């Protein structure tokens, strides 16, 4: 008896006989995102429901993501760029314009975020908001009160006035290692254009920062461990740092209370998004995943795990009350009005701002 392959060849049906294996090909979605940026069961639940396996590659930085996309041929079906990165990628032709008819929950986006999205003229139609947050002050309530009972905790004065920063230097101050974000906050505090690269503006920002340099213990974007271990009592950084620090502290049985405040002077807002590369091999799987995570219960689970608010307004009722009821995490309309959206600024301006930051960061502390 001849083998099946021999029979197929004899009958000129080699292609037809190969079809069953093609139909049986495993459905796979390749996505690129930050580490631990889903709930613990998000991916497994998606695969169980759709039969689509997820290959989750971890992003180590926005610069790496941008380089991969601009080079082309990344192989990813879905990526999670920040707002300004998405602007540059769309302007470079690296992202697809989304088919809005295939997305089920765009009308459920938080109203404040909908307004913010209008600032991103290039990527508005190529992204779906995922999680978001602000830059502000996370602090150890007891340590701050001990050193300054009347500390202006809702103001950047607590950090940007050297005489106040000096009071907290012994218990540790850190600053997010993000030149564009910090300079935007500083310039706005000084009443100047947050995204300026004018020499006079950068000189003013540099003057303020250099007065603070002796009191800054660390530059880092992940201060949670140091906050929990008592190596820091104040950090200028992401809004999610407070939630993560409090949870870690509580789990360790410590009786530390952390707070987060959005400065009354205003601050920057960031928004991570979901986007489909222009050369994605399986955009239909990407749409399926977007719609899956945008369901209110799935978005709430992601928010509860990551400590960051999600974009779906209908998810709020299922979000941890400690986050949902915190006006510095889930914001009212007046607070949204004080936020500074991201901006894709020219490379020459970025270089000038980076020089200002490097001078500050590398200054010798006496």
C-alpha positions in Angstrom: 0.0 0.0 0.0 1.4 3.4 -1.0 1.9 6.1 1.6 -0.5 9.0 1.7 2.2 11.4 0.3 2.9 9.1 -2.6 -0.8 8.9 -3.5 -1.1 12.7 -3.3 1.8 13.2 -5.6 0.5 10.6 -8.0 -2.8 12.4 -8.1 -1.3 15.8 -8.4 -2.9 16.9 -5.2 0.2 17.8 -3.1 -1.2 21.2 -2.4 -4.5 19.9 -1.3 -3.0 17.3 1.0 -0.9 20.0 2.7 -4.0 22.1 3.5 -5.0 20.3 6.7 -1.6 21.2 8.3 -2.0 24.8 7.3 -5.5 24.9 8.7 -4.2 23.5 11.9 -1.5 26.1 12.2 -1.5 27.6 15.8 -3.0 31.0 16.1 -0.4 33.3 17.7 -0.4 36.9 18.7 3.0 38.5 19.3 2.9 41.6 21.5 5.5 43.9 23.0 4.8 45.6 26.3 6.3 46.5 29.6 6.9 43.8 32.2 4.0 43.0 34.6 1.7 45.3 32.7 -1.3 42.9 32.7 -3.3 41.2 35.4 -1.9 37.8 36.3 -4.5 36.0 34.3 -5.1 38.4 31.4 -3.2 36.5 28.8 -4.4 33.0 29.9 -8.0 34.1 29.9 -7.6 35.6 26.5 -6.1 32.4 25.1 -8.8 30.2 26.8 -11.6 32.3 25.2 -10.1 32.8 21.7 -7.7 30.0 21.2 -5.1 32.6 20.3 -1.7 32.0 22.0 0.2 35.0 23.1 3.9 35.5 22.8 4.7 38.3 25.3 8.0 40.1 24.7 9.1 42.5 27.5 10.1 46.0 26.5 13.1 47.4 28.4 12.6 51.0 27.2 10.7 53.3 24.9 13.8 53.9 22.9 14.1 50.2 22.1 10.5 50.0 21.0 10.9 53.0 18.8 14.1 51.6 17.2 12.5 48.3 16.5 9.4 49.9 14.8 11.4 52.4 12.7 13.7 49.5 11.5 10.6 47.6 10.3 10.0 43.9 10.3 9.6 43.6 14.1 7.2 40.7 13.8 4.9 42.2 16.4 1.1 42.3 16.0 0.4 44.7 18.9 2.6 47.1 20.8 2.2 49.4 23.7 3.9 52.8 23.0 3.6 55.9 25.2 1.7 58.8 23.8 4.6 60.8 22.4 6.4 57.7 21.0 3.1 56.8 19.2 3.1 60.3 17.7 6.6 59.8 16.2 5.9 56.3 15.0 2.7 57.3 13.3 4.4 60.3 11.7 7.1 57.9 10.4 4.5 55.5 8.9 5.2 52.7 11.4 1.6 52.3 12.7 -1.7 51.4 11.1 -4.7 53.7 11.2 -7.2 51.7 13.2 -10.5 50.5 11.8 -12.8 52.1 14.4 -15.7 49.7 13.4 -13.6 46.8 14.7 -13.1 48.3 18.2 -16.0 47.8 20.6 -15.3 50.2 23.5 -13.9 53.5 22.2 -16.9 55.3 23.5 -16.2 54.1 27.0 -12.9 56.0 27.3 -12.6 58.3 30.3 -13.9 61.8 29.1 -10.8 63.5 30.4 -8.6 61.2 28.4 -10.7 61.7 25.3 -9.9 65.4 25.5 -6.2 64.7 26.1 -6.2 62.5 23.0 -7.0 65.5 20.8 -3.5 66.8 21.5 -2.0 63.9 19.6 -2.8 64.9 16.0 -0.8 62.2 14.3 -1.6 59.1 16.4 -5.1 59.9 17.5 -6.6 57.4 15.0 -3.9 54.8 15.4 -4.0 54.2 19.2 -6.3 53.0 21.9 -5.6 54.4 25.4 -4.5 51.6 27.8 -3.3 52.9 31.2 -2.3 56.4 32.2 -1.0 58.4 35.1 0.7 61.6 36.2 4.0 62.8 37.7 3.8 63.9 41.3 5.0 63.5 44.8 4.9 60.1 46.6 5.9 60.4 50.2 6.1 58.7 53.6 3.5 60.5 55.6 5.1 59.9 59.0 8.6 60.9 57.9 7.5 64.1 56.2 5.2 65.1 59.1 8.1 64.5 61.6 10.4 66.9 59.8 7.8 69.5 58.7 4.4 69.2 60.3 3.1 72.0 58.0 4.7 70.7 54.8 2.8 71.8 51.7 2.3 68.3 50.5 0.1 69.3 47.6 2.6 71.7 46.2 5.9 71.4 44.4 7.3 73.9 46.9 7.9 70.9 49.1 10.6 69.8 46.7 11.5 72.8 44.6 12.2 75.2 47.5 15.7 74.4 48.7 15.0 75.3 52.3 12.2 72.7 52.4 14.0 70.0 50.4 16.9 70.4 52.9 14.5 69.2 55.7 13.9 65.9 54.0 17.4 65.2 52.6 18.4 63.0 55.6 15.5 60.6 55.0 16.0 60.5 51.2 14.7 62.2 48.1 14.6 60.7 44.7 13.7 62.1 41.3 12.4 60.3 38.2 15.2 59.8 35.7 13.2 61.3 32.9 14.6 64.6 31.6 11.6 65.6 29.5 9.1 65.0 32.3 11.1 66.7 35.0 11.9 69.7 32.9 8.3 70.1 31.9 7.2 70.1 35.5 10.0 72.6 36.5 9.3 75.0 33.6 5.6 74.9 34.3 6.3 75.6 38.0 8.3 78.6 36.9 5.5 79.9 34.7 7.2 79.0 31.4 6.4 76.8 28.4 6.8 73.2 29.7 8.2 72.0 26.5 10.5 75.0 25.8 14.1 74.7 24.7 14.8 78.4 24.7 18.2 79.2 26.4 16.6 81.6 28.9 14.0 79.0 29.9 16.5 76.2 30.3 18.8 78.5 32.2 16.0 79.2 34.7 15.2 75.5 35.0 18.8 74.7 35.5 19.2 77.4 38.2 16.3 75.9 40.2 17.5 72.3 39.8 21.1 73.0 40.7 20.0 74.5 44.1 18.2 71.1 44.7 21.1 68.9 43.6 22.7 68.5 47.1 19.4 67.1 48.5 18.7 64.5 45.7 19.8 61.0 46.8 18.8 59.1 43.7 17.6 59.4 40.1 15.4 56.4 39.3 12.2 55.5 37.7 11.3 52.6 40.1 11.6 54.0 43.7 9.1 51.5 45.3 11.7 49.2 46.9 13.6 52.1 48.4 10.4 53.8 49.7 9.3 50.6 51.4 12.7 49.8 52.8 13.0 53.3 54.3 15.8 54.5 52.1 13.6 57.3 50.7 10.8 59.4 52.2 9.9 61.4 49.1 10.0 60.8 45.4 9.0 62.8 42.3 7.7 60.1 40.0 4.8 58.1 38.7 1.4 58.1 40.4 1.5 54.3 40.5 4.5 54.3 42.8 2.3 55.1 45.8 -0.1 52.3 45.2 2.7 49.8 44.7 4.6 51.0 47.7 1.6 50.8 50.0 0.7 47.3 48.8 4.3 46.1 49.2 4.5 47.6 52.7 1.2 46.2 53.8 2.2 42.7 52.5 5.4 42.9 54.5 3.4 43.8 57.7 4.9 47.2 57.9 2.8 50.1 59.3 3.9 52.7 56.8 1.5 55.1 55.1 2.3 56.5 51.7 0.5 59.3 50.0 0.6 60.7 46.5 -0.3 64.3 45.5 -0.8 66.0 42.1 0.9 69.4 42.5 -1.5 72.3 42.6 0.8 74.1 40.2 0.1 71.4 37.5 2.1 68.5 36.2 2.5 66.2 33.2 0.2 63.4 32.3 1.3 60.3 30.4 -0.8 57.7 28.5 0.3 54.3 27.4 -1.6 53.0 24.3 -2.2 50.0 22.2 -1.2 50.2 18.5 -0.9 47.9 15.6 2.4 48.0 13.5 1.9 48.7 9.9 3.5 45.4 9.0 1.7 43.3 11.6 1.1 39.7 10.3 -2.1 39.2 12.3 -3.9 42.5 12.9 -7.2 40.6 13.4 -5.7 39.0 16.5 -4.6 42.4 17.7 -8.1 43.7 17.4 -9.4 40.7 19.3 -6.9 41.4 22.1 -7.7 45.1 22.2 -11.4 44.4 22.6 -10.8 41.7 25.2 -8.7 43.9 27.5 -11.0 46.9 27.0 -13.9 45.1 28.7 -14.6 46.8 32.0 -13.9 43.7 34.2 -10.6 43.0 32.4 -9.5 46.7 32.6 -10.4 46.8 36.3 -8.3 43.7 36.9 -5.4 45.2 35.1 -5.7 48.5 37.1 -5.9 46.6 40.4 -2.8 44.6 39.6 -0.6 47.4 38.1 -1.7 50.2 40.4 -2.4 52.5 37.5 -5.9 53.8 36.4 -7.1 52.3 33.1 -8.8 54.2 30.2 -12.2 52.5 30.4 -14.6 54.6 32.5 -17.0 51.7 33.0 -14.2 49.8 34.8 -14.2 52.2 37.7 -16.8 50.4 39.9 -14.6 47.3 40.0 -11.3 49.1 40.7 -9.8 48.9 44.2 -11.6 51.7 46.3 -8.2 52.9 47.6 -7.5 53.9 44.0 -11.0 54.7 42.7 -11.7 57.1 45.6 -8.4 58.8 45.5 -8.8 62.2 43.7 -5.1 62.3 42.9 -5.4 59.0 41.0 -8.8 59.1 39.4 -9.2 62.8 38.6 -12.0 65.3 38.4 -12.5 67.8 35.5 -10.7 70.6 37.3 -7.6 68.4 37.9 -7.5 67.3 34.3 -7.4 71.0 33.3 -4.0 71.3 35.2 -2.4 68.5 33.3 0.3 69.0 30.7 0.0 66.5 27.8 3.0 65.0 26.1 4.5 66.6 23.0 6.6 65.3 20.2 9.2 68.1 20.2 12.0 68.5 17.6 15.2 66.6 18.1 17.3 69.8 18.4 15.1 70.9 21.3 15.4 67.5 22.9 19.2 67.6 22.7 19.2 71.1 24.4 16.9 69.8 27.2 19.0 66.7 27.6 22.2 68.8 28.0 20.4 70.7 30.8 19.4 67.5 32.5 22.8 65.9 32.2 24.5 69.0 33.7 22.1 68.7 36.7 22.3 65.0 37.1 26.1 64.7 37.0 26.8 67.8 39.0 29.3 67.3 41.9 27.5 67.3 45.2 29.4 69.2 47.9 
